[in-house]
Structure formats: structure tokens, C-alpha cells
Amino acid sequence: MRKCAITILSVVLMAQGAVAAEKTVKCEITSGNKIVFNANCVFMPEEGGSFSLSGIKQKPFFDGISVISVSIIEKGVAEVRGLTADGINSRWGEAKRSNKDKACWVGEDFKVCAR
């Protein structure tokens, strides 16, 4: 019985690890019409297609923003937020997945791409 419980726990932990596997991707962040970040960053997938981005070695993207969260609220629509190292969480707004580039989420005055 104990062996079975350990095996089940191992499978559950591996499945959770698969969802949370970080990887390095190319990020492009645009504010207005200006590219404010264009370099590699860390992509952290979350359940349901949501994800977060952070700078390599925890360096901020720009203006002290250290984490960008793209949270899916419905198919093709996400809520985007920026978090500073000081813990200030700013709402950037709603974004729609780009029809031209599925790696990008486009808001009213911003764009977040992770390729």
C-alpha cells in the first residue's frame, strides 16, 4: 500500500512540474508605439493557458516591472498586470490574442509577446 501511495504522489508531482516548467523565450513588450523591452525573458506557464514573464536573473523589464502576468479570462481574452519588485501590482488592462501573431497579446496601449 505504501509503495502505491508513493507512486501516485510521484505521478502527481511530475504532472504539476510539467505545467510549471519555466523556459527562456524571446519577449517583446510595447508601450504605446514604443518597444520598451526586446530580449530574452523567463516564461512561466500556468494552468489554462495563462502565463507570467520575468526578466533573466530577475532583472526588471522597464520602469521597475519585474513580472508581467497574462491571465486568461475567456478564449482569446486575458487580463494583463505588471508587478514591481516593491510589490506594486498595476493593472494594464484587457488584451486580446493577436490574429497575426499568436505569441502576442494586444491591449489598448500595450502589447506583450513571448516567442
N, C-alpha and C positions, 0 to 999 in steps of 0.2 A: 504494500500500500504506500509506503514512504517513497519508494522508487517512482511510482506512478505520479505522486504529487510533485516530486522534483522535476520529472519530465514535463508535466503540464506547466509548471511555473517557468521552466526554461523556454518552452514554446511561446508562452505569453510575453515574456521579456524580449525574446527575439522579434516578435511581431511588433511590439512597441518600438523597439530600436529601429526597425525598418521605416516606420513613419517619421521618426525623429532624426534620421541620418542627415547631418549637415554636409554641404558641399560648397566648393568655391565656384562662383558664377561671375559673369560679366554683368555689372549693374550700370544702368544709366538713369539718373534722376534729373528731371527737368522741372524748373520752377518758372512759370510764365513761358516765355520762349527761350529761356537760357538754360543750357545744360550746366547743372551745379555739381554733378558728380558723374564721372565716367571712368570706372576702374573695376577691378575685381572686388567682390564682397562675399560674405558668407550667407548662403541660402539655407534657411531652416524651415522645412516643410511641416505643416500642421494638418490635422485631420480636416477632411472635407475640401481640400484644395487651398486653404488659407496658408499663408507663409509669412515669415519675418526675414528681414535682411539686416545684417550688421557689418560694420567695417572690419577689414582684416586686422587682426591683433587689437580689436576693439577700438580702433581709431574712429572718430566721428566722421560722418559723411560730409556735413556742412552745417554751419550755424549751431554746432553742438549736438546735432541729431546723431544719436548712436545706434538706434534701432528704428526700422520702419516696418510697420505691421500692415499686411494686406489681409483683411478678414472677409471671407466670402459671406454675403448676406442672402444672396439668391444667385441663380445661374447667371453668370456674366456680370455680376454686380458685387462690388466689395466696398468696405469701409476702410479708409487708409488713415493711419496715425503715425506720428513721429514721437519718439521718446528720447529725451536728453539724458546725459549721464547724471544730471541733478534730479532726475525722476519726474521732470515736467512732461506730461503726455498731451500733445497737441493733436486735435482732430483736423486732418487735412480735408476730409470730406469723402463723398462718394466717388467711386471710379468705375468705369466700365471697361471690360476687356476689349482690347483693340481688335478690330476685324482684320486689319492689315498685318499685325504682328501679335500673335497670341501670347508672347512673353511680356507684353506691356499692358498696364492698367492706366487709363486716362481719366483724369479728373477735370474739373472746371479750369484750374490754373496750374496743374501739375501732371507729370507722367512718371510712372515707376516701371522700369523694365529690368527683368532678371533673366539672362540667357545662359 
